[in-house]
Amino acid sequence: MTFVVTENCIKCKYTDCVEVCPVDCFHEGPNFLVIDPEECIDCTLCEPECPAEAIFAEDDLPAGQEHFIQLNADLAKDWPVITEQKDPLPDAQDWDGKPGKLGELIR
């Protein structure tokens, strides 16, 4: 089992989770973070740190978010590792909680 970043991270990109990750499994894209399933050690530290509540254990994904398992794995191969907390995107609060953001994902 691994942890997965889901849709609510898109256009928010809070990085509080990155600070607590002991294995540097987060990768950063333009407006989204992903977890590399090959690096994640299932430590559970990142999940409670996410202000957008966008991180879930693979077995606990909300309905309709299952495709994010493969999306995290695929994008982690192309995006650089992020190891330090940064400011969220400028309009993160406006996007937090909005449904249907997958079309906003910048790869």
C-alpha positions as CSV (number, residue, x, y, z in Angstrom):
1,M,0.0,0.0,0.0
2,T,1.1,3.5,-0.7
3,F,-0.3,7.0,-0.2
4,V,-1.8,8.9,-3.1
5,V,-2.3,12.6,-3.8
6,T,-5.8,13.2,-5.2
7,E,-7.7,15.8,-7.2
8,N,-8.0,18.4,-4.4
9,C,-4.3,19.2,-4.6
10,I,-4.6,20.4,-8.1
11,K,-4.3,24.2,-8.2
12,C,-3.6,24.3,-4.5
13,K,-0.2,22.6,-4.1
14,Y,0.3,23.0,-0.4
15,T,3.6,21.5,0.5
16,D,3.2,20.9,4.2
17,C,3.4,17.2,3.5
18,V,6.8,17.5,1.9
19,E,8.4,18.7,5.2
20,V,7.5,15.6,7.1
21,C,8.3,12.9,4.5
22,P,11.3,10.9,5.7
23,V,12.1,9.4,2.3
24,D,11.5,12.3,-0.1
25,C,8.8,10.6,-2.2
26,F,7.0,13.7,-3.3
27,H,7.4,15.1,-6.8
28,E,6.4,18.6,-7.9
29,G,4.6,19.6,-11.1
30,P,3.4,23.1,-12.1
31,N,0.2,22.9,-10.1
32,F,0.1,19.5,-8.4
33,L,2.2,17.2,-6.2
34,V,2.4,13.4,-6.5
35,I,3.8,10.6,-4.4
36,D,6.2,8.1,-6.0
37,P,4.7,4.7,-5.0
38,E,8.2,3.1,-5.3
39,E,9.6,5.4,-2.7
40,C,6.6,5.8,-0.3
41,I,7.2,3.7,2.9
42,D,3.6,4.2,4.2
43,C,4.7,6.1,7.2
44,T,1.3,8.0,7.4
45,L,3.1,11.3,8.3
46,C,2.0,13.2,5.2
47,E,-1.8,12.6,5.3
48,P,-2.6,14.7,8.4
49,E,-0.3,17.5,7.2
50,C,-2.3,18.2,4.0
51,P,-4.4,21.3,4.5
52,A,-6.5,20.4,1.4
53,E,-7.0,16.8,2.7
54,A,-5.9,15.5,-0.6
55,I,-3.7,12.6,0.5
56,F,-5.2,9.2,1.2
57,A,-3.9,5.7,1.7
58,E,-4.4,3.7,-1.5
59,D,-7.0,1.5,0.1
60,D,-8.9,4.4,1.5
61,L,-9.3,6.5,-1.7
62,P,-12.7,8.3,-2.1
63,A,-14.9,7.0,-4.8
64,G,-13.9,8.4,-8.2
65,Q,-10.3,9.0,-7.2
66,E,-8.9,5.6,-8.0
67,H,-7.3,6.8,-11.3
68,F,-4.9,9.0,-9.2
69,I,-3.0,5.8,-8.2
70,Q,-1.7,5.5,-11.7
71,L,-1.4,9.2,-12.3
72,N,0.8,9.6,-9.2
73,A,3.0,6.7,-10.4
74,D,3.3,8.1,-14.0
75,L,4.0,11.7,-13.1
76,A,6.5,10.8,-10.4
77,K,8.7,9.4,-13.2
78,D,8.8,12.8,-15.0
79,W,8.6,15.4,-12.2
80,P,11.5,16.4,-9.9
81,V,11.6,15.5,-6.2
82,I,10.6,18.3,-3.8
83,T,12.1,18.2,-0.3
84,E,11.3,21.6,1.2
85,Q,8.1,23.4,1.9
86,K,7.1,26.2,-0.4
87,D,4.3,28.7,-0.4
88,P,1.1,27.3,-1.9
89,L,-0.2,28.6,-5.2
90,P,-1.4,32.2,-4.9
91,D,-5.1,31.3,-5.3
92,A,-5.0,28.0,-3.5
93,Q,-7.7,28.9,-1.0
94,D,-10.0,29.7,-3.9
95,W,-9.5,26.2,-5.5
96,D,-9.5,24.2,-2.3
97,G,-12.5,21.9,-2.2
98,K,-13.7,22.6,-5.8
99,P,-14.7,19.4,-7.6
100,G,-13.7,18.5,-11.2
101,K,-10.2,20.0,-11.2
102,L,-8.6,17.2,-13.2
103,G,-8.9,19.3,-16.4
104,E,-6.8,22.0,-14.7
105,L,-3.8,19.7,-14.2
106,I,-0.7,21.0,-15.9
107,R,1.6,18.2,-16.8
